[in-house]
Amino acid sequence: MINPMNPNGTIDSYLSLDAWLACGDDSGMAQHLYQIRIERIDRSCNMARFYYLSLQRDLFGAVCVVRNWGRLGTGGQSCTDIYDSEQKAIAALLALLRQKLRKGYRFRATAAALH
């Protein structure tokens, strides 16, 4: 794998940030455990919203529920909640999902589901 910050691959010191090349860990910073995207569209009142929930681990191994919401076509706002255990994070994610589904949000159809 080529490091985009150092494409020639040379390491110029023992304390180089390029040491990740030798360790073989290319997992990235955030590991997505679950991802859910729901939308609420009501043309009669000009409403087109999205709500994105994901369960991730941070750099220190804590489990986080990451929420991103806003009007379709925008970046929206985001919030991250950190939990002690994966079970607590899953319970919080499911509670948020149930709340949004009661308010009229629905799972969006993907292109793969339409074929």
N, C-alpha and C positions, 0 to 999 in steps of 0.2 A: 504494500500500500504506500502511495506517495503522499507525503505531508505537503499540503498546499502552501504552508508557510515557509517550507524549506524544500523546494522541488529537486534540488541536486542531491539530497540525501546525506550530505556530510554532517557529521557531528563535530562541533568545534571545541567542546569541553566536556568534562565528566559531569558537569551540573547542567547540561543542556536540557532545554524543554523538549528536545527531540527524543528523549529517552523512551517515550511511549512506543517508538518503533520497535524497540528491542523486547518490550514486555508482552506484545501480542494482544493487548486489550484494546479492542476497537468497538466496545459496546456503546460509547457515547455517554453524554452526561445524563440524559433523562431516559429512563427505561419505562415505556408505556406498558402497563399491565392490562388496562381496559380503556377503551375509548367509545364514547357515545355522543352522537349528534342528533339533536331534535330541533324541530322548527315549528313555528306558529305563524300561519299566514291567514289573514282575514282581509280580503280586498275591500270589503264594505267599509272598514274603518282604517284603511291604508296601513295595515299592520303586517310586517314581514320581519320576524325575529328568529334568531338562532340561539341555541344554548348548547354548549359543548362541555362535556364532563370527561375527565380522564383521571385514571389512577396511575400515579408514577412514583418512582423512588428518586429521592434527591441524591446528591453526592455523598451524603453521610449515611445512606441506607434507610432513612425515615420514609414512611409512606405518606404521600401527599394526594389530596383531591384538588385537581386544578380545574377551575371553572372559567369559561370564556363565554360572554354573551353580548348581544347587541343586535343592531339592524342588519339584515342580510345585505351583503355587499360592502360591509365595513369590517374593520379589525375588531371592533367591540372593546369591551373591558375585560379584565381578568382578575382572578383572586385565587390564592393558593392557601389551603388549610393543611396543616401537618398533624399527623396522628401517631399515637404510640404503637399501634399494631395494624396489621393489614385488615383484620376483622372489623375494627372500629372504622377504618377508612371506607371499607366496602359498605358497612351499614349507613354511613353518612352519605355516600354516593347514591345508594338506593333510595334513601329518604328524599334527597334532592330530586332524583328522577321521578319518584311518585308525586311529589309536589308539583313539578312542572307538567306532568301528564294530566293531573287534575285540572290544571289551568288551561288545558287545550293544546299543549305542545304535542307533536306527533313525530314518530321516527320518519326520517326522510327516505324516500326510495332511492336506491343507488342504481347506476347504469347496469351493474351486473345482475341485480334482482329483476330488472325489466326484461332480460333476454331469456 
